[in-house]
């Protein structure tokens, strides 16, 4: 019983074999998935896929890299879609200081607007963070995001920031990097995060876990993430699967 809480089945990488990919995931014990849309192309596809499968859900939001392209029209569109019965979260949203397409101030403004929208429609949020942890935590606190909570997606930061996230009602989600040989930070986090606040994900088609690193990721591989966390914590795959699924069901109110 595994819940991949962040997968991009709406990515072009899966256009030719999406149904087969989903079947492989179900066969591997992945009972539920959240497909995340983040722009004009991927958002409608996320909902379309969720409509086709009973245990696949959608999230809709605007990616920080493309913040410069977001208008009030897009924000209104996301608000309209937020009432769809299969939409269970807003995102992914946040800050990305690695790429320079969107100026930092524009990213911050778009991030704040999406948090405010999420509070209005009462949905949890999915946070994308790349090289921007302190600014993200500051904005979440200023916007009082603890009233809706959400997910720190593919958390790959210091253990020092985990408590801030937990205090703001956020779950910590780990993906493929926890399986990488030299990735010490996610391994430390995997051990220290309280089980009741832990989630698992793939971020497929990105960040494939070992031994598929560098290849296309897919939701079936979330089992490898769960197995690694179980080994690090000295528990079973079944327990990690059961608890992280229960956590996701609670967060998404399913």
Beta strands, then each sheet from edge to edge (+ up, - down):
strand 1: 2-7
strand 2: 30-37
strand 3: 56-60
strand 4: 87-96
strand 5: 124-130
strand 6: 150-152
strand 7: 170-174
strand 8: 198-200
sheet 1: 1+ 2+ 3+ 4+ 5+ 6+ 7+ 8+
end
